[in-house]
Amino acid sequence: MAATTQPTRPPRLSDWVAYTLSETDATAAAQTGGLGNPLRAGDVYPALIVRTWGDQPLCAVNLQVFVDGPTVNWATSRTGSELAAPGHWHWPSA
């Protein structure tokens, strides 16, 4: 898992972050008949913050995750991580 550059500010509505899929995320996408390329745990995709749940730099957020295909994917109440860890968001590296 790669370390990323972490801002010291909390995430805000409409921030773009990177989200690492968990096994649960990948399984749920497969069960909904997602179109596009297969999703695997550990894959990293861009995500838009649609709701924040705190004021700390790695607080929980709700995300719309943009995968390679037309399927809409949501990740709710996911905390941030300093590493690209499955099931967590992180700031993209510069």
C-alpha positions in Angstrom: 0.0 0.0 0.0 1.4 3.3 -1.1 1.6 6.3 1.3 -0.1 9.4 0.1 0.2 13.1 0.8 -2.4 14.0 3.4 -3.8 17.5 3.8 -4.2 18.6 7.4 -7.7 19.9 6.8 -10.8 17.8 7.0 -12.5 16.7 3.7 -15.2 18.9 2.4 -18.3 18.5 0.3 -17.3 18.2 -3.4 -13.7 17.2 -2.7 -12.3 14.6 -5.0 -10.5 11.7 -3.3 -9.2 8.2 -4.2 -11.2 5.2 -2.9 -9.8 1.7 -2.6 -12.5 -1.0 -3.1 -13.0 -3.6 -0.4 -14.0 -7.2 -1.0 -17.5 -6.2 0.0 -17.6 -3.4 -2.5 -16.5 -5.7 -5.3 -19.0 -8.4 -4.4 -21.9 -5.9 -4.1 -21.1 -4.5 -7.6 -21.0 -8.0 -9.1 -24.4 -8.8 -7.5 -26.0 -5.7 -9.0 -25.1 -6.8 -12.5 -22.6 -4.0 -13.0 -21.5 -3.3 -16.5 -18.0 -2.4 -17.6 -14.7 -4.0 -16.4 -14.8 -6.3 -13.4 -14.2 -4.7 -10.1 -11.7 -6.2 -7.7 -10.8 -5.5 -4.1 -7.8 -3.2 -4.0 -8.7 -1.4 -7.2 -8.5 2.4 -6.7 -11.0 4.8 -8.3 -11.8 8.5 -8.1 -14.6 9.4 -5.7 -16.6 12.6 -5.0 -17.5 13.4 -1.4 -21.2 14.0 -1.2 -21.5 14.2 2.7 -19.0 14.5 5.5 -19.4 13.1 9.0 -17.0 15.1 11.1 -14.3 17.8 11.2 -11.1 15.7 11.5 -8.7 15.1 8.6 -9.7 11.5 8.2 -13.3 11.7 9.2 -16.0 9.5 7.7 -17.6 10.6 4.4 -20.2 9.4 1.9 -18.8 8.9 -1.6 -19.9 8.4 -5.1 -17.2 6.2 -6.6 -16.6 6.5 -10.4 -15.6 3.1 -11.7 -14.8 2.1 -15.3 -18.3 1.6 -16.6 -21.9 3.1 -16.3 -22.7 1.6 -12.9 -23.2 4.1 -10.0 -21.3 3.0 -6.9 -21.8 4.4 -3.4 -19.5 4.0 -0.4 -21.1 5.3 2.8 -19.6 6.3 6.1 -16.1 5.5 5.0 -13.2 6.8 7.0 -10.0 8.1 5.5 -6.6 6.4 5.7 -3.0 7.6 5.3 -2.5 4.5 3.1 -4.5 3.2 0.2 -6.4 0.6 2.3 -9.4 -1.3 1.1 -12.7 0.2 2.2 -11.1 3.6 2.9 -10.6 6.9 1.0 -7.3 8.7 0.8 -6.1 11.9 -0.8 -4.7 11.3 -4.3 -0.9 11.6 -4.6 0.3 14.6 -6.5 
